[in-house]
Amino acid sequence: MKKAIIIILSFITIIAILVGGCSVVSSVKNKKKMEIALPISVKYIKEYYNADFVMTDYFVNSGYINSTIFIDGYIKGHEYENITITYNYKKYEVTNVMGPGWFIQSRNPKIEAP
Protein backbone atom coordinates (compact mmCIF):
# COMPACT_ATOMS: atom_id res chain seq x y z
CA MET A 1 0.00 0.00 0.00
CA LYS A 2 2.85 2.40 0.84
CA LYS A 3 4.48 1.65 -2.49
CA ALA A 4 1.26 2.56 -4.37
CA ILE A 5 0.97 5.88 -2.51
CA ILE A 6 4.60 6.73 -3.29
CA ILE A 7 4.07 5.93 -6.99
CA ILE A 8 0.89 8.04 -7.14
CA LEU A 9 2.54 10.99 -5.39
CA SER A 10 5.57 10.74 -7.70
CA PHE A 11 3.28 10.75 -10.74
CA ILE A 12 1.36 13.80 -9.46
CA THR A 13 4.65 15.62 -8.77
CA ILE A 14 5.96 14.92 -12.29
CA ILE A 15 2.70 16.16 -13.86
CA ALA A 16 2.80 19.35 -11.73
CA ILE A 17 6.38 20.05 -12.81
CA LEU A 18 5.55 19.54 -16.49
CA VAL A 19 2.45 21.75 -16.37
CA GLY A 20 4.29 24.49 -14.45
CA GLY A 21 7.20 24.42 -16.88
CA CYS A 22 4.93 24.72 -19.90
CA SER A 23 3.19 27.79 -18.49
CA VAL A 24 6.57 29.49 -17.93
CA VAL A 25 7.58 28.80 -21.54
CA SER A 26 4.22 30.16 -22.75
CA SER A 27 4.64 33.31 -20.65
CA VAL A 28 8.10 33.97 -22.09
CA LYS A 29 6.80 33.52 -25.66
CA ASN A 30 3.90 35.92 -24.98
CA LYS A 31 6.29 38.52 -23.59
CA LYS A 32 8.46 38.28 -26.73
CA LYS A 33 5.37 38.74 -28.91
CA MET A 34 4.43 41.84 -26.91
CA GLU A 35 7.94 43.28 -27.26
CA ILE A 36 7.30 43.29 -31.02
CA ALA A 37 3.60 44.23 -30.95
CA LEU A 38 3.72 47.22 -28.62
CA PRO A 39 6.02 49.52 -30.63
CA ILE A 40 4.10 48.73 -33.83
CA SER A 41 0.78 49.48 -32.10
CA VAL A 42 2.02 52.72 -30.51
CA LYS A 43 3.34 53.86 -33.90
CA TYR A 44 0.00 52.97 -35.54
CA ILE A 45 -1.97 55.09 -33.03
CA LYS A 46 0.47 57.97 -33.44
CA GLU A 47 0.33 57.82 -37.24
CA TYR A 48 -3.40 57.27 -37.76
CA TYR A 49 -4.85 59.06 -34.71
CA ASN A 50 -2.07 61.53 -33.83
CA ALA A 51 -2.23 60.40 -30.19
CA ASP A 52 0.10 58.88 -27.60
CA PHE A 53 -1.01 55.41 -26.49
CA VAL A 54 -0.11 54.00 -23.06
CA MET A 55 -0.50 50.24 -22.52
CA THR A 56 -2.05 49.02 -19.25
CA ASP A 57 -2.62 45.32 -19.97
CA TYR A 58 -2.61 42.72 -22.72
CA PHE A 59 -3.95 39.26 -23.53
CA VAL A 60 -2.42 36.88 -26.07
CA ASN A 61 -4.78 34.36 -27.69
CA SER A 62 -3.41 30.87 -28.09
CA GLY A 63 -2.18 30.07 -31.58
CA TYR A 64 -4.79 27.36 -32.04
CA ILE A 65 -7.58 29.95 -31.50
CA ASN A 66 -6.15 32.75 -33.64
CA SER A 67 -3.04 34.90 -33.73
CA THR A 68 -4.42 37.97 -31.94
CA ILE A 69 -3.09 40.06 -29.10
CA PHE A 70 -5.52 42.40 -27.34
CA ILE A 71 -3.66 45.43 -26.04
CA ASP A 72 -5.55 47.59 -23.55
CA GLY A 73 -4.57 51.11 -22.61
CA TYR A 74 -5.47 54.74 -22.89
CA ILE A 75 -4.52 57.93 -24.67
CA LYS A 76 -2.37 60.37 -22.68
CA GLY A 77 -4.66 62.98 -21.21
CA HIS A 78 -7.66 60.60 -21.31
CA GLU A 79 -6.60 58.05 -18.69
CA TYR A 80 -10.16 56.99 -17.82
CA GLU A 81 -11.19 56.07 -21.36
CA ASN A 82 -10.15 52.59 -22.47
CA ILE A 83 -8.64 51.92 -25.88
CA THR A 84 -8.18 48.35 -27.16
CA ILE A 85 -5.90 47.51 -30.05
CA THR A 86 -6.12 44.13 -31.75
CA TYR A 87 -2.83 43.03 -33.24
CA ASN A 88 -2.10 40.01 -35.46
CA TYR A 89 1.24 38.58 -34.29
CA LYS A 90 1.69 36.39 -37.38
CA LYS A 91 1.23 39.28 -39.83
CA TYR A 92 2.85 41.91 -37.57
CA GLU A 93 0.00 44.37 -38.04
CA VAL A 94 -2.74 46.18 -36.17
CA THR A 95 -6.11 44.80 -37.29
CA ASN A 96 -8.54 46.96 -35.30
CA VAL A 97 -8.79 49.79 -32.78
CA MET A 98 -11.72 50.07 -30.37
CA GLY A 99 -12.53 52.94 -28.06
CA PRO A 100 -14.85 55.87 -27.43
CA GLY A 101 -16.56 57.42 -30.44
CA TRP A 102 -14.65 60.72 -30.25
CA PHE A 103 -11.38 58.82 -30.52
CA ILE A 104 -12.39 56.51 -33.37
CA GLN A 105 -13.75 59.49 -35.32
CA SER A 106 -10.45 61.33 -34.89
CA ARG A 107 -8.73 58.88 -37.27
CA ASN A 108 -6.97 60.59 -40.14
CA PRO A 109 -9.13 59.68 -43.16
CA LYS A 110 -6.40 60.68 -45.61
CA ILE A 111 -4.19 57.78 -44.55
CA GLU A 112 -5.10 54.30 -45.77
CA ALA A 113 -4.64 51.49 -43.24
CA PRO A 114 -2.42 48.61 -44.40
Contacts in CASP RR format, 6 or more apart in sequence:
PFRMAT RR
TARGET T0000
AUTHOR 0000-0000-0000
METHOD contacts of the structure
MODEL  1
MKKAIIIILSFITIIAILVGGCSVVSSVKNKKKMEIALPISVKYIKEYYN
ADFVMTDYFVNSGYINSTIFIDGYIKGHEYENITITYNYKKYEVTNVMGP
GWFIQSRNPKIEAP
30 60 0 8 1.000
33 60 0 8 1.000
33 69 0 8 1.000
33 89 0 8 1.000
34 58 0 8 1.000
34 60 0 8 1.000
34 69 0 8 1.000
34 71 0 8 1.000
36 89 0 8 1.000
36 92 0 8 1.000
37 58 0 8 1.000
37 69 0 8 1.000
37 71 0 8 1.000
37 87 0 8 1.000
37 89 0 8 1.000
38 55 0 8 1.000
38 71 0 8 1.000
40 87 0 8 1.000
40 92 0 8 1.000
40 93 0 8 1.000
40 94 0 8 1.000
41 53 0 8 1.000
41 55 0 8 1.000
41 71 0 8 1.000
41 85 0 8 1.000
41 87 0 8 1.000
41 94 0 8 1.000
42 52 0 8 1.000
42 53 0 8 1.000
42 55 0 8 1.000
44 85 0 8 1.000
44 94 0 8 1.000
44 97 0 8 1.000
45 51 0 8 1.000
45 52 0 8 1.000
45 53 0 8 1.000
45 75 0 8 1.000
45 83 0 8 1.000
45 85 0 8 1.000
45 97 0 8 1.000
46 52 0 8 1.000
46 53 0 8 1.000
47 108 0 8 1.000
47 111 0 8 1.000
48 97 0 8 1.000
48 107 0 8 1.000
48 108 0 8 1.000
48 111 0 8 1.000
48 113 0 8 1.000
49 75 0 8 1.000
49 97 0 8 1.000
49 103 0 8 1.000
49 106 0 8 1.000
49 107 0 8 1.000
49 108 0 8 1.000
50 106 0 8 1.000
50 108 0 8 1.000
51 75 0 8 1.000
51 76 0 8 1.000
51 103 0 8 1.000
51 106 0 8 1.000
52 75 0 8 1.000
52 76 0 8 1.000
53 73 0 8 1.000
53 74 0 8 1.000
53 75 0 8 1.000
53 76 0 8 1.000
53 83 0 8 1.000
53 85 0 8 1.000
54 73 0 8 1.000
54 74 0 8 1.000
54 75 0 8 1.000
54 76 0 8 1.000
54 79 0 8 1.000
55 71 0 8 1.000
55 72 0 8 1.000
55 73 0 8 1.000
56 72 0 8 1.000
56 73 0 8 1.000
56 74 0 8 1.000
57 71 0 8 1.000
57 72 0 8 1.000
57 73 0 8 1.000
58 69 0 8 1.000
58 70 0 8 1.000
58 71 0 8 1.000
58 72 0 8 1.000
59 69 0 8 1.000
59 70 0 8 1.000
59 72 0 8 1.000
60 68 0 8 1.000
60 69 0 8 1.000
60 89 0 8 1.000
61 67 0 8 1.000
61 68 0 8 1.000
61 69 0 8 1.000
61 70 0 8 1.000
67 88 0 8 1.000
67 89 0 8 1.000
67 90 0 8 1.000
67 91 0 8 1.000
68 86 0 8 1.000
68 87 0 8 1.000
68 88 0 8 1.000
68 89 0 8 1.000
68 95 0 8 1.000
69 86 0 8 1.000
69 87 0 8 1.000
69 89 0 8 1.000
70 84 0 8 1.000
70 85 0 8 1.000
70 86 0 8 1.000
70 87 0 8 1.000
71 84 0 8 1.000
71 85 0 8 1.000
71 86 0 8 1.000
71 87 0 8 1.000
72 82 0 8 1.000
72 83 0 8 1.000
72 84 0 8 1.000
73 82 0 8 1.000
73 83 0 8 1.000
73 84 0 8 1.000
74 80 0 8 1.000
74 81 0 8 1.000
74 82 0 8 1.000
74 83 0 8 1.000
75 81 0 8 1.000
75 83 0 8 1.000
75 103 0 8 1.000
78 103 0 8 1.000
81 99 0 8 1.000
81 100 0 8 1.000
81 103 0 8 1.000
82 99 0 8 1.000
83 97 0 8 1.000
83 98 0 8 1.000
83 99 0 8 1.000
83 103 0 8 1.000
84 97 0 8 1.000
84 98 0 8 1.000
84 99 0 8 1.000
85 94 0 8 1.000
85 96 0 8 1.000
85 97 0 8 1.000
85 98 0 8 1.000
86 94 0 8 1.000
86 95 0 8 1.000
86 96 0 8 1.000
86 97 0 8 1.000
86 98 0 8 1.000
87 93 0 8 1.000
87 94 0 8 1.000
87 95 0 8 1.000
88 94 0 8 1.000
88 95 0 8 1.000
93 114 0 8 1.000
94 113 0 8 1.000
97 104 0 8 1.000
97 107 0 8 1.000
98 104 0 8 1.000
END
